[in-house]
Protein backbone atom coordinates (compact mmCIF):
# COMPACT_ATOMS: atom_id res chain seq x y z
CA UNK A 1 0.00 0.00 0.00
CA UNK A 2 1.37 3.40 -0.98
CA UNK A 3 1.89 5.99 1.71
CA UNK A 4 -0.40 9.04 1.39
CA UNK A 5 1.18 12.45 1.78
CA UNK A 6 -1.26 14.99 3.13
CA UNK A 7 -0.89 18.68 2.34
CA UNK A 8 -1.20 21.36 5.00
CA UNK A 9 -4.61 22.34 3.61
CA UNK A 10 -5.87 18.76 3.76
CA UNK A 11 -4.70 18.34 7.35
CA UNK A 12 -6.41 21.57 8.40
CA UNK A 13 -9.63 20.53 6.67
CA UNK A 14 -9.57 17.14 8.41
CA UNK A 15 -8.90 18.68 11.82
CA UNK A 16 -11.71 21.19 11.40
CA UNK A 17 -14.10 18.47 10.19
CA UNK A 18 -13.64 16.63 13.46
CA UNK A 19 -15.37 19.46 15.32
CA UNK A 20 -18.55 18.78 13.36
CA UNK A 21 -18.34 15.02 12.71
CA UNK A 22 -16.27 13.83 15.65
CA UNK A 23 -12.87 12.18 15.51
CA UNK A 24 -13.89 8.63 14.60
CA UNK A 25 -16.27 9.62 11.80
CA UNK A 26 -13.75 12.13 10.39
CA UNK A 27 -11.01 9.49 10.36
CA UNK A 28 -13.31 7.06 8.55
CA UNK A 29 -14.41 9.68 6.03
CA UNK A 30 -10.86 10.70 5.09
CA UNK A 31 -9.28 7.27 5.65
CA UNK A 32 -6.84 8.57 8.25
CA UNK A 33 -5.82 6.49 11.25
CA UNK A 34 -6.78 7.88 14.63
CA UNK A 35 -3.11 7.79 15.63
CA UNK A 36 -2.24 10.03 12.67
CA UNK A 37 -5.17 12.32 13.45
CA UNK A 38 -4.14 12.75 17.09
CA UNK A 39 -0.52 13.31 16.06
CA UNK A 40 -1.64 16.16 13.77
CA UNK A 41 -3.91 17.55 16.47
CA UNK A 42 -1.12 17.54 19.05
CA UNK A 43 1.26 19.30 16.63
CA UNK A 44 -1.40 21.83 15.65
CA UNK A 45 -2.31 22.56 19.28
CA UNK A 46 1.32 23.11 20.26
CA UNK A 47 2.80 24.74 17.11
CA UNK A 48 -0.13 25.91 15.02
CA UNK A 49 -0.01 25.54 11.25
CA UNK A 50 3.79 25.38 11.32
CA UNK A 51 3.56 22.02 13.08
CA UNK A 52 1.58 20.56 10.19
CA UNK A 53 3.72 21.79 7.31
CA UNK A 54 5.23 19.12 5.09
CA UNK A 55 9.00 19.23 5.48
CA UNK A 56 10.11 15.61 5.23
CA UNK A 57 10.17 15.56 1.40
CA UNK A 58 12.92 18.16 1.16
CA UNK A 59 15.05 16.61 3.89
CA UNK A 60 14.58 13.16 2.43
CA UNK A 61 15.75 14.28 -1.02
CA UNK A 62 18.69 16.18 0.46
CA UNK A 63 19.66 13.17 2.56
CA UNK A 64 19.56 10.85 -0.46
CA UNK A 65 21.69 13.29 -2.47
CA UNK A 66 24.22 13.57 0.36
CA UNK A 67 24.37 9.79 0.75
CA UNK A 68 24.94 9.33 -2.98
CA UNK A 69 27.66 11.99 -2.99
CA UNK A 70 29.25 10.34 0.04
CA UNK A 71 29.21 6.94 -1.72
CA UNK A 72 30.88 8.41 -4.82
CA UNK A 73 33.54 10.20 -2.78
CA UNK A 74 34.33 7.05 -0.79
CA UNK A 75 34.76 5.13 -4.04
CA UNK A 76 37.07 7.82 -5.45
CA UNK A 77 39.10 7.85 -2.25
CA UNK A 78 39.37 4.07 -2.33
CA UNK A 79 40.61 4.18 -5.93
CA UNK A 80 43.22 6.84 -5.07
CA UNK A 81 44.45 4.78 -2.12
CA UNK A 82 44.87 1.77 -4.41
CA UNK A 83 46.83 3.91 -6.91
CA UNK A 84 49.19 5.08 -4.15
CA UNK A 85 50.03 1.52 -3.10
Secondary structure, 3 states (H helix, E strand, C coil): CCCCCCCHHHHHHHHHHHHHHCHHHHHHHHCCCHHHHHHHHHHHHHHHHHHHCCCHHHHHHHHHHHHHHHHHHHHHHHHHHHHHC
